[in-house]
Amino acid sequence: MKPARKPARRDFLKLPLAAGVAGAVSAAPRPASAAAPGIDEYDPANTKIATAVSPNANDDQFLFLQQIGLRWVQVAFGQNASYEYIKTTQDRLLRFGLKIHCAYQESAYRTQKIQLGRPGRDEDIEKFQTFIGDLGRLGIFCTKIDFHPGNTYTTKEIVSPRGYGVREFNLADFHQSVEKQMFDRVYTADDMWANYTYFIKAVLPVAEKADVRLGLHPDDPPTAASSMMNGVAKIFVNYDGIRRADEIAGRSRHWGLTLCVGTWSEGGGEMGKDTFGMIEDFGGRGKIFAVHFRNVSAPLPVFHETFQDDGYMDMYRVMKALRQVKSTASLIPDHYPTIVNDPGHRIADTYSITYMRALLRRANEEVG
């Protein structure tokens, strides 16, 4: 079977952006003779187009998201995310027809005490347990976790061939110019697996009781399995690491993935399973909870980030694969390129969301 053709950029550029958005959000009934999507875009059983928002955003920003057709968001909370604050944010968003599908608090689980197994980790874990419990009380579906305390994401910022600014990671440059001993000692793969296991065994029962899903994000960039980055072993860099984490979680339905398509694309043939294999495996079991729907120029050892329509991964095939396994995950653009006159990334966000909604509509029509 031939792989699905990657949609050419010219297919989307035949219509003005405003017309594309207007057509995508129109609620007018279709003529009886017109083809209709197999599933309504806003059906909760559908794959969900979303974007990440700050709880500090003003009402105009939330109204803007409503106006361009969004119904779902992921919210990044800071340190002081009390139950009352999360609920206030949820209520504000609901006034604009926006529902929180995923909420996360990186400051709670990314502490060195938790991720490096240092004294005081139980107190930090308890804070994250409280956050999970609050999400459960508010009916929020999932939260994100990751475990790479010694990470370097970028070796330099560049201008892409299409003229927008993005981050680049060059493995040789990292080893020659960036790499350093980040902490007090070397943390081996055994150390990191022990620290992760201690953490997940403490928080997963709370998530199960609260009916909140924990979505593990892979290590970005996914350098070789158990390789050191700044003196800390990386353990979630391929399928084997993710499979082991699934086993540690007892294959709980409350443990799964924040599938970062960008990270998985960065790893290329070294990942053990490609993006589509991961979607078939974990998505087919209902264990992909959130997706970072982004693209890159090439696999390691050198890559730069791109707009979704400008990288090497066929993003329509990704969207279609998610629909084929009936994924209900929320998808966000993530890691926006820098373009002119766009300090808050609103234009880049809108461009990405519009592209994603077009892909989803086509996938709905093909898959049903």
C-alpha positions as CSV (number, residue, x, y, z in Angstrom):
1,M,0.0,0.0,0.0
2,K,1.4,3.4,-0.9
3,P,1.7,5.8,2.0
4,A,-0.7,8.7,2.1
5,R,0.6,11.7,0.1
6,K,1.8,14.5,2.2
7,P,-0.5,17.5,1.4
8,A,1.4,20.1,-0.6
9,R,1.6,23.5,0.9
10,R,0.0,25.0,-2.2
11,D,-3.2,23.0,-1.5
12,F,-3.7,25.1,1.6
13,L,-2.5,28.3,0.2
14,K,-5.1,28.4,-2.6
15,L,-7.5,30.0,-0.1
16,P,-6.8,33.1,2.1
17,L,-6.2,32.3,5.8
18,A,-9.2,34.2,6.9
19,A,-11.5,32.3,4.5
20,G,-10.0,29.0,5.7
21,V,-10.7,29.8,9.3
22,A,-14.2,31.1,8.5
23,G,-15.0,27.9,6.6
24,A,-13.6,25.7,9.4
25,V,-15.6,27.3,12.2
26,S,-18.9,27.8,10.3
27,A,-21.8,26.1,12.0
28,A,-24.2,26.5,9.0
29,P,-25.9,23.3,8.0
30,R,-24.6,21.6,4.8
31,P,-26.8,20.9,1.8
32,A,-28.1,17.4,1.9
33,S,-26.0,16.6,-1.2
34,A,-22.8,17.7,0.3
35,A,-20.3,15.2,1.8
36,A,-20.3,15.5,5.6
37,P,-17.6,14.5,8.1
38,G,-17.9,11.1,9.6
39,I,-17.8,12.6,13.1
40,D,-18.4,16.1,14.3
41,E,-15.3,18.1,15.0
42,Y,-16.4,18.9,18.5
43,D,-17.6,15.5,19.5
44,P,-15.8,14.5,22.7
45,A,-15.1,11.2,21.1
46,N,-13.0,12.9,18.4
47,T,-9.4,13.8,18.4
48,K,-9.2,17.3,19.9
49,I,-7.5,20.4,18.5
50,A,-6.2,22.5,21.4
51,T,-3.5,25.0,22.3
52,A,-1.5,25.7,25.5
53,V,-2.7,28.7,27.5
54,S,-1.5,30.5,30.6
55,P,-4.0,31.0,33.4
56,N,-2.8,34.6,33.4
57,A,-4.1,35.3,29.9
58,N,-6.7,38.0,29.7
59,D,-10.3,37.5,28.5
60,D,-9.5,38.9,25.1
61,Q,-7.0,36.1,24.5
62,F,-9.6,33.5,25.5
63,L,-12.2,35.1,23.3
64,F,-9.8,35.1,20.4
65,L,-9.4,31.3,20.8
66,Q,-13.1,30.9,20.8
67,Q,-13.4,33.1,17.6
68,I,-10.9,30.9,15.7
69,G,-12.9,27.8,16.5
70,L,-11.1,26.2,19.5
71,R,-13.0,24.3,22.2
72,W,-10.2,22.6,24.1
73,V,-7.0,23.9,25.8
74,Q,-4.1,22.6,27.8
75,V,-3.2,24.9,30.8
76,A,0.3,25.3,32.2
77,F,0.0,26.3,35.9
78,G,2.8,27.7,38.0
79,Q,3.8,27.0,41.6
80,N,0.8,28.5,43.3
81,A,-1.9,26.4,41.6
82,S,-4.4,26.0,44.4
83,Y,-7.7,24.3,43.9
84,E,-9.4,27.7,43.9
85,Y,-7.1,29.1,41.3
86,I,-7.5,26.1,39.0
87,K,-11.3,26.3,39.4
88,T,-11.3,30.0,38.7
89,T,-9.3,29.4,35.5
90,Q,-11.6,26.6,34.5
91,D,-14.7,28.8,35.0
92,R,-13.1,31.7,33.1
93,L,-12.4,29.4,30.1
94,L,-15.9,27.9,30.2
95,R,-17.3,31.4,29.6
96,F,-15.7,31.3,26.2
97,G,-16.7,27.7,25.4
98,L,-13.2,26.4,26.2
99,K,-12.6,23.2,28.3
100,I,-9.4,22.2,30.0
101,H,-8.5,18.7,28.7
102,C,-4.9,18.6,30.2
103,A,-3.4,20.7,33.0
104,Y,0.2,20.5,34.2
105,Q,2.4,21.9,36.8
106,E,6.0,21.4,35.8
107,S,7.4,23.2,38.9
108,A,5.8,20.5,41.1
109,Y,7.3,17.3,39.5
110,R,10.5,18.7,38.0
111,T,12.2,19.4,41.3
112,Q,15.7,18.1,41.8
113,K,14.6,16.4,45.0
114,I,12.1,14.3,43.0
115,Q,14.1,13.6,39.9
116,L,17.5,13.2,41.5
117,G,16.2,11.3,44.5
118,R,17.3,13.8,47.1
119,P,16.1,14.3,50.7
120,G,12.8,16.1,50.9
121,R,11.4,14.4,47.8
122,D,8.4,13.0,49.7
123,E,7.3,16.6,50.5
124,D,7.6,17.6,46.9
125,I,5.8,14.5,45.7
126,E,2.9,15.4,48.1
127,K,2.5,18.8,46.4
128,F,2.1,17.1,43.1
129,Q,-0.3,14.5,44.6
130,T,-2.4,17.4,45.8
131,F,-2.4,19.0,42.3
132,I,-3.6,15.7,40.8
133,G,-6.3,15.4,43.3
134,D,-7.5,18.9,42.6
135,L,-7.6,18.1,38.8
136,G,-9.8,15.1,39.6
137,R,-12.2,17.1,41.7
138,L,-12.6,19.4,38.7
139,G,-13.0,16.7,36.1
140,I,-9.9,17.5,34.2
141,F,-8.8,14.5,32.1
142,C,-5.0,14.4,32.3
143,T,-1.8,15.9,33.3
144,K,1.7,15.8,31.8
145,I,4.9,14.5,33.4
146,D,8.5,14.2,32.2
147,F,11.8,13.0,33.7
148,H,15.0,14.5,32.3
149,P,16.6,16.8,34.9
150,G,19.9,17.2,33.1
151,N,18.5,18.2,29.8
152,T,19.7,20.6,27.1
153,Y,17.1,21.3,24.5
154,T,18.9,23.7,22.1
155,T,22.5,24.3,20.9
156,K,21.7,27.5,19.0
157,E,18.9,29.5,17.5
158,I,18.9,29.7,13.7
159,V,16.8,31.1,10.8
160,S,15.1,28.3,8.9
161,P,15.3,28.2,5.0
162,R,11.8,29.6,5.0
163,G,12.9,32.6,7.0
164,Y,11.5,32.1,10.5
165,G,13.5,31.7,13.7
166,V,13.7,28.3,15.4
167,R,15.8,26.2,17.8
168,E,18.5,23.8,16.4
169,F,20.1,20.9,18.2
170,N,23.4,19.6,16.9
171,L,24.8,16.6,18.7
172,A,28.4,17.4,17.9
173,D,28.1,21.0,19.0
174,F,26.5,19.8,22.2
175,H,29.4,17.5,23.1
176,Q,32.0,20.1,22.0
177,S,30.6,23.3,23.4
178,V,27.6,22.9,25.6
179,E,28.0,19.7,27.7
180,K,28.9,20.1,31.3
181,Q,28.6,18.3,34.7
182,M,25.3,19.9,35.8
183,F,24.9,18.4,39.3
184,D,27.0,17.2,42.2
185,R,27.7,13.8,40.7
186,V,26.9,11.5,37.8
187,Y,23.4,10.0,37.8
188,T,23.4,6.6,36.1
189,A,20.5,4.9,34.3
190,D,20.0,2.7,37.4
191,D,19.8,5.9,39.5
192,M,17.2,7.5,37.2
193,W,15.1,4.4,36.9
194,A,15.0,4.1,40.7
195,N,14.1,7.7,41.0
196,Y,11.4,7.5,38.4
197,T,9.9,4.3,39.8
198,Y,9.8,5.8,43.3
199,F,7.9,8.8,41.9
200,I,5.4,7.0,39.8
201,K,4.6,4.4,42.5
202,A,3.8,7.4,44.7
203,V,1.6,9.4,42.3
204,L,-0.1,6.8,40.2
205,P,-2.4,5.5,42.9
206,V,-3.5,9.1,43.6
207,A,-4.2,9.6,39.8
208,E,-6.2,6.4,39.7
209,K,-8.3,7.4,42.7
210,A,-8.8,10.9,41.2
211,D,-9.5,9.5,37.7
212,V,-6.7,11.6,36.2
213,R,-4.4,10.3,33.5
214,L,-0.6,10.7,33.7
215,G,0.9,11.4,30.3
216,L,4.7,10.8,30.1
217,H,6.6,13.0,27.7
218,P,9.7,11.4,26.1
219,D,13.2,12.9,26.5
220,D,13.8,15.7,24.1
221,P,16.1,15.4,22.2
222,P,16.1,11.6,22.3
223,T,19.9,10.9,22.2
224,A,21.1,7.3,22.5
225,A,19.5,5.0,25.1
226,S,20.9,5.6,28.6
227,S,23.5,8.1,27.2
228,M,24.6,10.8,29.5
229,M,23.5,14.4,29.1
230,N,25.2,16.8,31.4
231,G,26.0,14.0,33.8
232,V,22.5,12.5,33.9
233,A,21.4,9.4,32.1
234,K,18.4,9.7,29.7
235,I,16.0,6.9,30.0
236,F,12.9,7.8,27.9
237,V,14.6,8.1,24.5
238,N,13.0,5.1,22.6
239,Y,10.3,2.5,22.6
240,D,12.1,0.2,25.1
241,G,12.2,2.9,27.7
242,I,8.5,3.8,27.3
243,R,7.6,0.1,27.3
244,R,9.5,-0.4,30.6
245,A,7.7,2.6,32.1
246,D,4.4,1.1,31.0
247,E,5.3,-2.1,32.8
248,I,6.4,-0.3,36.0
249,A,2.9,1.3,35.9
250,G,1.3,-2.1,35.8
251,R,-0.2,-1.2,32.4
252,S,-2.6,1.0,34.3
253,R,-5.2,2.8,32.1
254,H,-4.3,6.0,34.1
255,W,-0.7,5.9,32.9
256,G,0.1,6.7,29.2
257,L,1.8,9.1,26.9
258,T,2.1,12.7,26.1
259,L,3.2,11.8,22.6
260,C,5.5,14.4,21.3
261,V,5.6,13.9,17.5
262,G,8.6,16.3,17.3
263,T,10.7,14.4,19.8
264,W,9.8,11.1,18.1
265,S,10.7,12.5,14.7
266,E,14.0,13.8,16.1
267,G,14.9,10.2,17.0
268,G,14.2,8.8,13.5
269,G,15.2,5.2,13.0
270,E,16.7,4.9,16.5
271,M,13.4,5.0,18.3
272,G,12.5,1.3,18.1
273,K,9.1,2.1,16.8
274,D,8.2,5.1,14.6
275,T,5.5,7.6,15.3
276,F,2.9,5.4,13.5
277,G,3.9,2.3,15.5
278,M,3.6,4.2,18.7
279,I,0.1,5.5,17.7
280,E,-0.9,2.0,16.8
281,D,0.4,0.5,20.0
282,F,-0.4,3.0,22.7
283,G,-3.1,4.9,20.8
284,G,-4.8,1.6,20.0
285,R,-4.9,0.9,23.8
286,G,-6.3,4.3,24.6
287,K,-3.0,5.3,26.3
288,I,-2.2,8.5,24.3
289,F,-3.7,11.3,26.3
290,A,-2.1,14.4,24.8
291,V,0.0,15.1,21.7
292,H,2.5,17.7,20.9
293,F,1.8,18.1,17.2
294,R,5.0,19.5,15.8
295,N,7.6,18.8,13.1
296,V,11.4,19.0,12.6
297,S,13.7,19.2,9.6
298,A,15.4,15.8,10.0
299,P,16.4,13.2,12.6
300,L,19.4,13.5,14.8
301,P,22.4,14.2,14.8
302,V,21.3,17.6,13.6
303,F,17.7,19.0,13.4
304,H,15.9,22.3,13.6
305,E,12.2,22.8,14.5
306,T,9.8,23.8,11.7
307,F,6.2,24.7,11.2
308,Q,4.1,21.6,10.8
309,D,3.9,21.9,7.0
310,D,7.6,22.5,6.6
311,G,9.4,19.5,8.2
312,Y,10.1,15.9,7.0
313,M,7.3,14.2,9.0
314,D,4.0,13.8,7.1
315,M,1.7,15.4,9.6
316,Y,-1.4,14.4,7.7
317,R,-0.5,10.7,8.1
318,V,0.0,11.4,11.8
319,M,-3.5,13.0,12.1
320,K,-5.1,10.2,10.1
321,A,-3.3,7.5,12.3
322,L,-4.7,9.1,15.4
323,R,-8.2,9.1,13.9
324,Q,-7.8,5.4,12.8
325,V,-7.2,4.3,16.5
326,K,-10.1,6.6,17.6
327,S,-7.8,8.7,19.7
328,T,-9.5,11.3,22.0
329,A,-6.2,13.0,22.8
330,S,-5.8,16.8,22.8
331,L,-3.3,18.1,20.3
332,I,-1.4,21.3,20.7
333,P,1.1,23.0,18.2
334,D,4.0,23.5,20.7
335,H,7.4,25.2,20.2
336,Y,6.3,28.0,17.9
337,P,8.7,29.4,15.3
338,T,9.5,33.1,15.6
339,I,8.0,35.2,12.9
340,V,7.8,38.9,12.2
341,N,5.5,41.1,14.3
342,D,4.5,38.2,16.5
343,P,6.0,38.7,20.0
344,G,3.3,36.6,21.7
345,H,3.2,33.9,19.0
346,R,-0.4,34.5,18.3
347,I,0.0,34.5,14.6
348,A,2.1,31.4,14.7
349,D,-0.4,29.7,17.0
350,T,-3.3,30.6,14.7
351,Y,-1.5,29.4,11.6
352,S,-0.7,26.1,13.3
353,I,-4.2,25.6,14.7
354,T,-5.8,26.4,11.3
355,Y,-3.5,23.9,9.6
356,M,-4.3,21.2,12.3
357,R,-8.1,21.8,12.0
358,A,-7.8,21.3,8.2
359,L,-6.0,18.1,8.7
360,L,-8.5,16.8,11.2
361,R,-11.4,17.7,9.0
362,R,-9.9,15.7,6.1
363,A,-9.0,12.8,8.4
364,N,-12.6,12.8,9.8
365,E,-13.9,12.6,6.2
366,E,-11.6,9.7,5.2
367,V,-11.7,7.7,8.4
368,G,-15.2,8.5,9.8
